[in-house]
Amino acid sequence: MNRLVGWVRTALREIWALVVDDWILAVSSLAAIGATFAVSRIDAVGSGNATGWLLVALVVTAVAASVRRAVAARLRPGR
């Protein structure tokens, strides 16, 4: 039980660090999960496969945008 509590604390600490360090990435990741959930509620044939790919595409887009912002901030003069 003690190990499980440690894992939960670590997970919460990492999530908090993500929100503090890069809140746009955190919000866009949650939006991607929400959009994927909404699409998964559509009862269409083959929507399960499309939902997985939608989640991957949205998360990759969020991470790419975050990396682009970080690189642009690093390359700004005076930093």
N, C-alpha and C positions, 0 to 999 in steps of 0.2 A: 504494500500500500504506500509506503514511504517513497518508493521509486516512482510510482504513478503521480504522486503529488509533486515531485521534483520535475517530472516531465511537463505537467500542466503549468507549473510556475515558469519554467523555461519557455514554453510556448507563448504564454501571456507576456513575458518580458520581451520576446522577439517581436511579437505583434505590436507592442507599445513602441519599441524602437523603430519599427517600420513606419508607424504613424507619425512619430516625432521627426524622424530623419527625412522621409519622403512621403508626405501625406497625400500627394497627388497620386502616387503609385498605389497607395493603400485604398484610396477611394475608387480609383478606376478598376482595381482588382475586385473590390466588392460589387461595383456596378456590373462588371463582367459576369460575376457569379449570379447576380440578380437577373440579368438579361438571359443568361443561359437557363436559369430556373423557369423564367416566364415562357421561354420557347419550349422547354421540355413539357410544359403543361398542355401544349397543343397536341391533340390526339390525331396525329397524321401518320401514315405508314412511312417508315424510314426516318422519322424525326429524331429518334435516339442517336443515330449515327451523325446526323447533322448537328445535333446539340453538342456532342463531344468536339467536333471540329470548330464549332462556333466558340466554345470556351477556350480552346487552344489559340484560335486567331485573336480573340480579344485580349487574352493575357499576354501573348507575344507582342501585340500592338502596345499595350500598356508599358511593358518592360522596355521596348524599343524607344518609346517616347521619353521614358524616364532616363534612359542612358543618354539619349540625345541632349536632354536638358542638362545633365551632369557634365557632359563633354563641353557643351557651349559655355557653361558657367566656369569651367576650368580654363578655357581658352580666352576668356575675357581679359583684356589688359588691366593691369593693376591688381591682379590676384596673386 
